[in-house]
Each structure stands twice: as structure tokens, then as C-alpha cells.
């Protein structure tokens, strides 16, 4: 009976990971284009992009990496646990 639950866990986890990856790819593509256009407009006007925008982008990237690694570790711990 435990094999059924492990299989269901793997299926649902795979679906969730796939959806998250697709969503992040799509949203990062849109936000990257918008950020480049905004930065290009600022540079044309002779202004520098604000430091807060650069810092926020770095923080978002770091959070994504942290959450991805956390999900991998928790998934491994869950699969290695004895039911």
C-alpha cells in the first residue's frame, strides 16, 4: 500500500515542479524584457538604473535558488523516509 502513495507523491510532485518551472520561465521572460526596455529608456535619457532595482533582482534570483534547493532536499528527505 505504501508503494501506491509513493507513486502518487512522485506524480504530483513532478506535475507541480513542471508547472512551477514553466511559470517561472514565462514570467522571467516577460519581466526580463520589460526590465531591459526600462533600463534602455533610462540610459537614453542619461540616467542610471536605480540601485534598488538591481538589488531587488539579485534578491529574487537568490530566493529562487534557495527555494529550489530547499524543495530538492525536502523531496529527498520525504522519499527516503520510511512509512
Secondary structure, 3 states (H helix, E strand, C coil): CHHHHHHHHHHHHHHHHHHHHHHHHHHHHHHHHHHHHHHHHHHHCCCCCCHHHHHHHHHHHHHHHHHHHHHHHHHHHHHHCCC
